[in-house]
Amino acid sequence: MFEMLLHINPGLILIAAGILCALSPSHTVRKVLMILAPIAAAVMVFQISNRFGVDDPAYYLRGQITVAGFDLTTLRIDSLSRVWAYIFCLAGLINGIYAFHERSLVADSTALIYTGAAIGAVLSGDLLTLFLFWELTAISSVFLVWRGGPSAYAAGLRYLGWHVLSGVLLLAGAIIYARHSGSFMFDEIGLGVPGGMIMMLGIGIKAGFPLLHSWIQDAYPKSSVTGTVVLATFSTKMAIYALARGYAGTEVLIYIGVIMALFPLFFASVENDLRKVFAYIISNQLGFMVCGVGVGSAMALNGVAGQVALGILFKALMFMSLGAVLHRAGTAKASALGGLFKSMPVTMIFTLVAAASIAAVPLFGAFVTKGMILYAVIADSHYIVAVLLLLASAGVIESSAARIPYVTFMGDDKGLRTKEAPWNMLLAMGVTSIFCIVLALPGAGYAMLYALLPDPDAAAKYMPYTVNHVLVQLQLVLAGVFVFALLRRKVFGPAAAKRSLYPEARPGETLDSDWLYRRIGLDTLKWLNAMMARLEAYTQRFMRWLGGRIGRRMFAVFSPAGTFSESAPSGIASVLTAAILAIALLLVYFVR
Amino acid sequence: MSVKKTKSTAKAKPSAKAKASAKGKTPAKAKSSVKAKAGKSAPALDAELHPLAKHFMWLDGPKLRSQFMWIVLGLLILVTAALFAFPNKHPKPWEPGVVQFISYGLIGAAAMAIIVLCAGAMRKMVVRKENYYGEEDSAGDDHV
């Protein structure tokens, strides 16, 4: 029995727990399942990887079955997928704690199924299994978007559309690839093989490539408080895994990654909804990962895996903090918040931990992983790319590290007095904060993380805590914070109404690439619809006119009062008869 | 939801229904938005502080607010000075000569300045009124 379990994809445990959740009317049972299922999956990943190792394909490829003539490898726990599996299990556990207060059968069950599908996807050994889990993540997660209320319905449909398209492209590419290679195995693919480009496009939708990214900023902020935290964890990181598995070293990804790291910062700077601001920061962080995959060296992939692991934690932490603010204050709009540290000081501390982790401040989160990606980019002689990534790394301080904590907790006191976040939210944020700090501590701290990276030997060569690295990173952060504070000083204008160079938060809708289909596309469809309606009306009128005219002519000829019913002289009748006979003879002659 | 928004200008506490009709929302939805509480002054606001926050009120002091920038600048100068003592053994190609000691600071400052100073132009280009797409904005409502 136990041996059989070692062939089962651990993601299926969470999916089964999700189905049980859907059948259970008891809130307590559902919450227990939400806590225990990720732990059980993590134990399974540990057992399998510990027992069979992660280096030999003869052992780490498991769960082989044949379905409809296709050989599927449903389980692969190697050094690359192991990191994703562990961090997804941890994220599932934290999400379960954070959503402990929520009494929603749909949210509980779909969150578990979504988590299970994501774990299943990163542990799948072939493209067909990947596709099945890939689509399951789309179908299960859209319910979390819809938990945002009636007005999230349209965003959910758009989200589903993008994700189904992503899956369809993945499947189409996989079939073309399998016809060429003779196998559906999910190994290195690249752009040089048939189907490779189509699959990368499908994966790129989920990874938030430029112009394909808008579903992130559209759907995440519209979901519920707990839904956003779950959503922000899995889909995009699953796509990064797929890129790392299939497209490591594909140079175009370096440039795609740089664009992803830079452009969201400009959109984030004008956005008023702080959850949407942070959705842009997700795109920025994904840019670093995509860039690392593009470099493709052992160090770069270590950096990507490490950044995914810590990124999931600090991004979840920031969304949890903003969710707690939204839950208590009733808004996450920058223009309505300020001075909340007086009511929610503990939440503020967790927000600052998330901010420091994102900004790669020494002793926090990304400090031990982001440098790896930069190191690999420089080692690959992409110097301009490295400088642009440094600019992106500094730019992220504006939105997430400085603006979100400042505007929410320290800005002008708007008189909001609330309770501190509920205990379960504080517990989830506390656990996540501990991981963000412990995994970045010198010595045994980051060594624990590095030991789990795809190439631990290469990772061990990277020393994040050199005096110079600590100092330059502090210089980068302090310079950014200094300019932030300088630009916020109100020194312009008359004494009574002084203003700063920093733009004030104002409500508004930020147009992104979704404008192309939400405005241009929709308007074009409406215009086409109106034109079709007109065409239909004109066609009907024309047909009515034509029918009436033909009818009248026919009536004039064939009716009892028509031409053919009139008596004709015998001479004309004989000519007509002769003409008909001639036509008949000609037809018989030529046709035969 | 447990929010009290206190403003000295407020005269009376409107009912949920009145607020709902004023905002064009249903009463159930209005329940989850911020409540207005009448006639609270600054001392009354301070009475509602979180116990932990009381120990950190100095963070909100005008002196610290006005001098925060200079504290950061002081730290930045200290860090930059320390970099002269611990230089990078392998300067990057974009760090010739003395630039290697300030390059990260320049990058940090430049990135922040570019983003903030572009925000005005960005806002004109890409920000429109809230119901631009004709969809109700749900961000801000907690449906839990």
Boltz contact constraints between the chains, C-beta under 6 A:
constraints:
  - contact:
      token1: [A, 102]
      token2: [B, 144]
      max_distance: 6.0
  - contact:
      token1: [A, 148]
      token2: [B, 138]
      max_distance: 6.0
  - contact:
      token1: [A, 149]
      token2: [B, 138]
      max_distance: 6.0
  - contact:
      token1: [A, 149]
      token2: [B, 141]
      max_distance: 6.0
  - contact:
      token1: [A, 149]
      token2: [B, 143]
      max_distance: 6.0
  - contact:
      token1: [A, 151]
      token2: [B, 136]
      max_distance: 6.0
  - contact:
      token1: [A, 151]
      token2: [B, 138]
      max_distance: 6.0
  - contact:
      token1: [A, 152]
      token2: [B, 138]
      max_distance: 6.0
  - contact:
      token1: [A, 154]
      token2: [B, 135]
      max_distance: 6.0
  - contact:
      token1: [A, 221]
      token2: [B, 139]
      max_distance: 6.0
  - contact:
      token1: [A, 222]
      token2: [B, 138]
      max_distance: 6.0
  - contact:
      token1: [A, 224]
      token2: [B, 143]
      max_distance: 6.0
  - contact:
      token1: [A, 224]
      token2: [B, 144]
      max_distance: 6.0
  - contact:
      token1: [A, 225]
      token2: [B, 142]
      max_distance: 6.0
  - contact:
      token1: [A, 225]
      token2: [B, 144]
      max_distance: 6.0
  - contact:
      token1: [A, 265]
      token2: [B, 115]
      max_distance: 6.0
  - contact:
      token1: [A, 266]
      token2: [B, 118]
      max_distance: 6.0
  - contact:
      token1: [A, 266]
      token2: [B, 122]
      max_distance: 6.0
  - contact:
      token1: [A, 269]
      token2: [B, 115]
      max_distance: 6.0
  - contact:
      token1: [A, 269]
      token2: [B, 119]
      max_distance: 6.0
  - contact:
      token1: [A, 270]
      token2: [B, 119]
      max_distance: 6.0
  - contact:
      token1: [A, 270]
      token2: [B, 122]
      max_distance: 6.0
  - contact:
      token1: [A, 270]
      token2: [B, 123]
      max_distance: 6.0
  - contact:
      token1: [A, 270]
      token2: [B, 127]
      max_distance: 6.0
  - contact:
      token1: [A, 273]
      token2: [B, 139]
      max_distance: 6.0
  - contact:
      token1: [A, 326]
      token2: [B, 142]
      max_distance: 6.0
  - contact:
      token1: [A, 327]
      token2: [B, 142]
      max_distance: 6.0
  - contact:
      token1: [A, 329]
      token2: [B, 3]
      max_distance: 6.0
  - contact:
      token1: [A, 330]
      token2: [B, 1]
      max_distance: 6.0
  - contact:
      token1: [A, 330]
      token2: [B, 3]
      max_distance: 6.0
  - contact:
      token1: [A, 330]
      token2: [B, 33]
      max_distance: 6.0
  - contact:
      token1: [A, 330]
      token2: [B, 34]
      max_distance: 6.0
  - contact:
      token1: [A, 331]
      token2: [B, 140]
      max_distance: 6.0
  - contact:
      token1: [A, 333]
      token2: [B, 140]
      max_distance: 6.0
  - contact:
      token1: [A, 342]
      token2: [B, 49]
      max_distance: 6.0
  - contact:
      token1: [A, 342]
      token2: [B, 53]
      max_distance: 6.0
  - contact:
      token1: [A, 343]
      token2: [B, 50]
      max_distance: 6.0
  - contact:
      token1: [A, 345]
      token2: [B, 50]
      max_distance: 6.0
  - contact:
      token1: [A, 345]
      token2: [B, 52]
      max_distance: 6.0
  - contact:
      token1: [A, 345]
      token2: [B, 53]
      max_distance: 6.0
  - contact:
      token1: [A, 383]
      token2: [B, 93]
      max_distance: 6.0
  - contact:
      token1: [A, 387]
      token2: [B, 94]
      max_distance: 6.0
  - contact:
      token1: [A, 390]
      token2: [B, 107]
      max_distance: 6.0
  - contact:
      token1: [A, 391]
      token2: [B, 107]
      max_distance: 6.0
  - contact:
      token1: [A, 391]
      token2: [B, 111]
      max_distance: 6.0
  - contact:
      token1: [A, 394]
      token2: [B, 107]
      max_distance: 6.0
  - contact:
      token1: [A, 394]
      token2: [B, 108]
      max_distance: 6.0
  - contact:
      token1: [A, 394]
      token2: [B, 111]
      max_distance: 6.0
  - contact:
      token1: [A, 395]
      token2: [B, 111]
      max_distance: 6.0
  - contact:
      token1: [A, 395]
      token2: [B, 115]
      max_distance: 6.0
  - contact:
      token1: [A, 398]
      token2: [B, 112]
      max_distance: 6.0
  - contact:
      token1: [A, 398]
      token2: [B, 115]
      max_distance: 6.0
  - contact:
      token1: [A, 415]
      token2: [B, 5]
      max_distance: 6.0
  - contact:
      token1: [A, 415]
      token2: [B, 6]
      max_distance: 6.0
  - contact:
      token1: [A, 415]
      token2: [B, 7]
      max_distance: 6.0
  - contact:
      token1: [A, 416]
      token2: [B, 5]
      max_distance: 6.0
  - contact:
      token1: [A, 417]
      token2: [B, 4]
      max_distance: 6.0
  - contact:
      token1: [A, 417]
      token2: [B, 48]
      max_distance: 6.0
  - contact:
      token1: [A, 418]
      token2: [B, 2]
      max_distance: 6.0
  - contact:
      token1: [A, 418]
      token2: [B, 3]
      max_distance: 6.0
  - contact:
      token1: [A, 419]
      token2: [B, 2]
      max_distance: 6.0
  - contact:
      token1: [A, 420]
      token2: [B, 50]
      max_distance: 6.0
  - contact:
      token1: [A, 467]
      token2: [B, 86]
      max_distance: 6.0
  - contact:
      token1: [A, 468]
      token2: [B, 86]
      max_distance: 6.0
  - contact:
      token1: [A, 468]
      token2: [B, 88]
      max_distance: 6.0
  - contact:
      token1: [A, 471]
      token2: [B, 79]
      max_distance: 6.0
  - contact:
      token1: [A, 471]
      token2: [B, 82]
      max_distance: 6.0
  - contact:
      token1: [A, 471]
      token2: [B, 83]
      max_distance: 6.0
  - contact:
      token1: [A, 472]
      token2: [B, 104]
      max_distance: 6.0
  - contact:
      token1: [A, 474]
      token2: [B, 79]
      max_distance: 6.0
  - contact:
      token1: [A, 475]
      token2: [B, 79]
      max_distance: 6.0
  - contact:
      token1: [A, 475]
      token2: [B, 104]
      max_distance: 6.0
  - contact:
      token1: [A, 475]
      token2: [B, 105]
      max_distance: 6.0
  - contact:
      token1: [A, 476]
      token2: [B, 104]
      max_distance: 6.0
  - contact:
      token1: [A, 476]
      token2: [B, 108]
      max_distance: 6.0
  - contact:
      token1: [A, 478]
      token2: [B, 72]
      max_distance: 6.0
  - contact:
      token1: [A, 478]
      token2: [B, 75]
      max_distance: 6.0
  - contact:
      token1: [A, 478]
      token2: [B, 76]
      max_distance: 6.0
  - contact:
      token1: [A, 479]
      token2: [B, 76]
      max_distance: 6.0
  - contact:
      token1: [A, 479]
      token2: [B, 105]
      max_distance: 6.0
  - contact:
      token1: [A, 479]
      token2: [B, 108]
      max_distance: 6.0
  - contact:
      token1: [A, 479]
      token2: [B, 109]
      max_distance: 6.0
  - contact:
      token1: [A, 480]
      token2: [B, 108]
      max_distance: 6.0
  - contact:
      token1: [A, 480]
      token2: [B, 112]
      max_distance: 6.0
  - contact:
      token1: [A, 481]
      token2: [B, 72]
      max_distance: 6.0
  - contact:
      token1: [A, 482]
      token2: [B, 72]
      max_distance: 6.0
  - contact:
      token1: [A, 482]
      token2: [B, 73]
      max_distance: 6.0
  - contact:
      token1: [A, 482]
      token2: [B, 76]
      max_distance: 6.0
  - contact:
      token1: [A, 483]
      token2: [B, 109]
      max_distance: 6.0
  - contact:
      token1: [A, 483]
      token2: [B, 112]
      max_distance: 6.0
  - contact:
      token1: [A, 483]
      token2: [B, 113]
      max_distance: 6.0
  - contact:
      token1: [A, 484]
      token2: [B, 112]
      max_distance: 6.0
  - contact:
      token1: [A, 485]
      token2: [B, 68]
      max_distance: 6.0
  - contact:
      token1: [A, 485]
      token2: [B, 69]
      max_distance: 6.0
  - contact:
      token1: [A, 485]
      token2: [B, 72]
      max_distance: 6.0
  - contact:
      token1: [A, 486]
      token2: [B, 69]
      max_distance: 6.0
  - contact:
      token1: [A, 487]
      token2: [B, 116]
      max_distance: 6.0
  - contact:
      token1: [A, 502]
      token2: [B, 116]
      max_distance: 6.0
  - contact:
      token1: [A, 503]
      token2: [B, 119]
      max_distance: 6.0
  - contact:
      token1: [A, 503]
      token2: [B, 120]
      max_distance: 6.0
  - contact:
      token1: [A, 507]
      token2: [B, 130]
      max_distance: 6.0
  - contact:
      token1: [A, 508]
      token2: [B, 127]
      max_distance: 6.0
  - contact:
      token1: [A, 509]
      token2: [B, 128]
      max_distance: 6.0
  - contact:
      token1: [A, 509]
      token2: [B, 130]
      max_distance: 6.0
  - contact:
      token1: [A, 509]
      token2: [B, 132]
      max_distance: 6.0
  - contact:
      token1: [A, 510]
      token2: [B, 126]
      max_distance: 6.0
  - contact:
      token1: [A, 510]
      token2: [B, 127]
      max_distance: 6.0
  - contact:
      token1: [A, 511]
      token2: [B, 126]
      max_distance: 6.0
  - contact:
      token1: [A, 518]
      token2: [B, 133]
      max_distance: 6.0
